[in-house]
């Protein structure tokens, strides 16, 4: 409850700051109301989801500097749905410089009691390998449940010439209305029903070609370290990644991006040596003209 209160207070401060800056008439400052759609799919384990966000951003700098021209404050609402879950929540976002972005998000989650959402387990050493998950899915063992999820997501990003690097951190807290442990399908892990975990994903890539800042192809690698402390779960994963930024506008979509990932899991008690493949397609749509 204390964490929720802190996030609510921070959200109020950001909202009031946006309101204050929005009344200014400095050249270059502007606001946008965006609808963002992100479609995700993956193999091993299989999964698909669609996330829609309504995002108000205020670009407060008005500077022509590369470091400051896109600095913004944002607040928004998001809904994500998959065949087995639905979540709805809100977030705040700040990008004070081009190399750093911070997002704080709260979600209320519903598990529909189908597929693998959610499957409960008696202890942290329970086997949740693919064979076990398939067997329990066939037996209809998934349970209906609700819960909440809080995440703090700092991202560091830099581009020097044709070299691109991103480091994406994730600190997450989960609270599910069940006892003991459960399999969380979106992160493919076992955790306590009241728990937290940490993820660090580092991407290093090379720009293969570009037309402008919104039209380019990047090819690189991604290394991910995932840890659930209470359940003593560690996963290390290495993937190849391709990022295709399709331009400022394509058809009615703004800034569409296609990301494909393929690789393998280097370390995980029940996943080591498994192949992984995923795809993400994201685009924006401006609901109001630039103000």
JORAHU-V670832 format. One record per pair of residues at least 4 apart in sequence whose C-alpha atoms are under 8 Angstrom apart, sorted by the first residue. I is the first residue (numbers start at 1). GAP is how many residues later the second one is. Records with the same first field share a line. If there is no record, write none. Layout:
BEGIN
I = GAP / GAP
END
This chain:
BEGIN
1 = 4
2 = 4
3 = 4
4 = 4
5 = 4
6 = 4
7 = 4 / 97
8 = 4
9 = 4
10 = 4
11 = 4 / 64 / 80 / 81
12 = 4
13 = 4
14 = 4 / 59 / 60 / 61 / 78
15 = 4 / 60
16 = 4
17 = 4
18 = 4 / 40 / 55 / 56
19 = 4
20 = 4
21 = 37 / 39
22 = 8 / 9 / 36
25 = 4
26 = 36
27 = 35
28 = 33 / 34 / 35
29 = 29 / 30 / 31 / 32 / 33
30 = 28 / 29 / 30 / 32 / 260 / 261
31 = 25 / 26 / 27 / 28 / 259 / 260
32 = 24 / 25 / 26 / 254 / 256 / 257 / 258 / 259
33 = 21 / 22 / 23 / 24 / 253 / 254 / 255
34 = 19 / 20 / 21 / 22 / 23 / 250 / 251 / 252 / 253 / 254
35 = 17 / 18 / 19 / 20 / 249 / 250 / 251 / 252
36 = 16 / 17 / 18 / 19 / 246 / 247 / 248 / 249
37 = 13 / 14 / 15 / 16 / 245 / 246 / 247
38 = 12 / 13 / 14 / 242 / 243 / 244 / 245
39 = 9 / 10 / 11 / 12 / 241 / 242 / 243
40 = 7 / 8 / 9 / 10 / 238 / 239 / 240 / 241
41 = 5 / 6 / 7 / 8 / 237 / 238 / 239
42 = 4 / 5 / 6 / 234 / 235 / 236 / 237
43 = 4 / 233 / 234 / 235
44 = 230 / 231 / 232 / 233
45 = 85 / 143 / 231
47 = 35 / 139
48 = 34 / 35
49 = 31 / 32 / 33 / 34
50 = 30 / 31 / 32
51 = 27 / 28 / 29 / 30
52 = 26 / 27 / 28
53 = 23 / 24 / 25 / 26
54 = 22 / 23 / 24
55 = 19 / 20 / 21 / 22
56 = 18 / 19 / 20
57 = 15 / 16 / 17 / 18
58 = 14 / 15 / 16
59 = 11 / 12 / 13 / 14
60 = 11 / 12 / 13
61 = 7 / 8 / 9 / 10 / 11
62 = 6 / 7
63 = 5 / 6
64 = 4 / 5
65 = 4
66 = 4 / 32
67 = 4 / 30 / 31 / 32
68 = 28 / 29 / 30
69 = 29
70 = 25 / 27 / 28
71 = 23 / 24 / 25 / 26 / 27
72 = 22 / 23 / 24
73 = 19 / 20 / 21 / 22
74 = 18 / 19 / 20
75 = 15 / 16 / 17 / 18
76 = 14 / 15 / 16
77 = 11 / 12 / 13 / 14
78 = 10 / 11 / 12 / 13
79 = 7 / 8 / 9 / 10
80 = 6 / 7 / 8
81 = 4 / 5 / 6
82 = 4
84 = 27 / 28 / 29 / 30 / 31 / 32 / 33
85 = 24 / 25 / 26 / 27 / 32
86 = 23 / 24 / 25
87 = 20 / 21 / 22 / 23
88 = 19 / 20 / 21
89 = 16 / 17 / 18 / 19
90 = 15 / 16 / 17
91 = 12 / 13 / 14 / 15
92 = 11 / 12 / 13
93 = 8 / 9 / 10 / 11
94 = 7 / 8 / 9
95 = 5 / 6 / 7
96 = 4 / 5
97 = 4
98 = 59 / 60
99 = 57 / 58 / 59
100 = 54 / 55 / 56 / 57
101 = 53 / 54 / 55
102 = 50 / 51 / 52 / 53
103 = 49 / 50 / 51
104 = 46 / 47 / 48 / 49
105 = 45 / 46 / 47
106 = 42 / 43 / 44 / 45
107 = 41 / 42 / 43
108 = 38 / 39 / 40 / 41
109 = 37 / 38 / 39 / 40
110 = 34 / 35 / 36 / 37
111 = 6 / 7 / 32 / 33 / 34 / 35
112 = 5 / 6 / 31 / 32 / 33
113 = 4 / 5 / 28 / 29 / 30 / 31 / 32
114 = 4 / 23 / 26 / 28 / 29 / 30
115 = 22 / 25 / 27
116 = 17 / 20 / 21 / 26 / 67 / 69
117 = 25 / 26 / 27 / 66 / 67 / 68
118 = 24 / 25 / 26 / 27 / 64 / 65 / 66 / 67
119 = 17 / 22 / 23 / 24 / 63 / 64 / 65
120 = 22 / 23 / 58 / 60 / 61 / 62 / 63
121 = 5 / 59 / 60 / 61 / 62
122 = 4 / 58 / 59
123 = 57 / 58
124 = 57 / 66 / 67 / 68 / 107 / 108
125 = 106
127 = 5 / 143
128 = 4 / 5 / 55 / 62 / 142
129 = 4 / 141 / 142
130 = 4
131 = 4
132 = 4
133 = 4
134 = 4
135 = 4
136 = 4 / 5 / 6
137 = 4 / 5
145 = 31 / 32 / 33
146 = 30 / 31
147 = 27 / 28 / 29 / 30
148 = 26 / 27 / 28
149 = 23 / 24 / 25 / 26
150 = 22 / 23 / 24
151 = 19 / 20 / 21 / 22
152 = 18 / 19 / 20
153 = 15 / 16 / 17 / 18
154 = 14 / 15 / 16
155 = 11 / 12 / 13 / 14
156 = 10 / 11 / 12
157 = 7 / 8 / 9 / 10
158 = 6 / 7 / 8
159 = 4 / 5 / 6
160 = 4
162 = 44 / 45 / 46
163 = 41 / 42 / 43 / 44
164 = 39 / 40 / 41 / 42 / 43
165 = 37 / 38 / 39 / 40
166 = 36 / 37 / 38
167 = 33 / 34 / 35 / 36
168 = 32 / 33 / 34
169 = 29 / 30 / 31 / 32
170 = 28 / 29 / 30
171 = 25 / 26 / 27 / 28
172 = 24 / 25 / 26
173 = 21 / 22 / 23 / 24
174 = 19 / 20 / 21 / 22
175 = 18 / 19 / 20
176 = 17 / 18
177 = 16
178 = 15
179 = 13 / 14
180 = 12 / 13
181 = 9 / 10 / 11 / 12
182 = 8 / 9 / 10 / 11
183 = 5 / 6 / 7 / 8
184 = 4 / 5 / 6 / 7
185 = 4
189 = 44
190 = 41 / 43
191 = 4 / 37 / 39 / 40
192 = 38 / 39
195 = 35
196 = 32 / 33 / 34
197 = 29 / 30 / 31 / 32
198 = 28 / 29 / 30
199 = 25 / 26 / 27 / 28
200 = 24 / 25 / 26
201 = 21 / 22 / 23 / 24
202 = 20 / 21 / 22
203 = 17 / 18 / 19 / 20
204 = 16 / 17 / 18
205 = 13 / 14 / 15 / 16
206 = 12 / 13 / 14
207 = 9 / 10 / 11 / 12
208 = 8 / 9 / 10 / 11
209 = 7 / 8 / 9
210 = 5 / 6 / 7
211 = 4 / 5
212 = 4 / 35
214 = 31 / 32 / 33 / 34 / 41
215 = 29 / 30 / 31 / 32 / 33
216 = 28 / 29 / 30 / 31
217 = 25 / 26 / 27 / 28
218 = 24 / 25 / 26
219 = 21 / 22 / 23 / 24
220 = 20 / 21 / 22
221 = 17 / 18 / 19 / 20
222 = 16 / 17 / 18 / 19
223 = 13 / 14 / 15 / 16
224 = 11 / 12 / 13 / 14
225 = 9 / 10 / 11 / 12
226 = 7 / 8 / 9 / 10
227 = 5 / 6 / 7 / 8
228 = 4 / 5 / 6
229 = 4
233 = 35 / 36
234 = 33 / 34
235 = 30 / 31 / 32 / 33
236 = 29 / 30 / 31 / 32
237 = 26 / 27 / 28 / 29 / 30
238 = 25 / 26 / 27 / 28
239 = 22 / 23 / 24 / 25 / 37
240 = 21 / 22 / 23
241 = 18 / 19 / 20 / 21
242 = 17 / 18 / 19
243 = 14 / 15 / 16 / 17
244 = 13 / 14 / 15
245 = 10 / 11 / 12 / 13
246 = 4 / 9 / 10 / 11 / 12
247 = 7 / 8 / 9
248 = 6 / 7 / 8
249 = 4 / 5 / 6 / 7
250 = 4 / 5 / 6
252 = 33
253 = 30 / 31 / 32
254 = 29 / 30 / 31 / 32
255 = 28 / 29
256 = 25 / 26 / 27 / 28
257 = 24 / 25 / 26
258 = 21 / 22 / 23 / 24
259 = 20 / 21 / 22
260 = 17 / 18 / 19 / 20
261 = 15 / 16 / 17 / 18
262 = 13 / 14 / 15 / 16
263 = 12 / 13 / 14
264 = 9 / 10 / 11 / 12
265 = 6 / 7 / 8 / 9 / 10 / 11
266 = 6 / 7
267 = 4 / 5 / 6
268 = 4
END
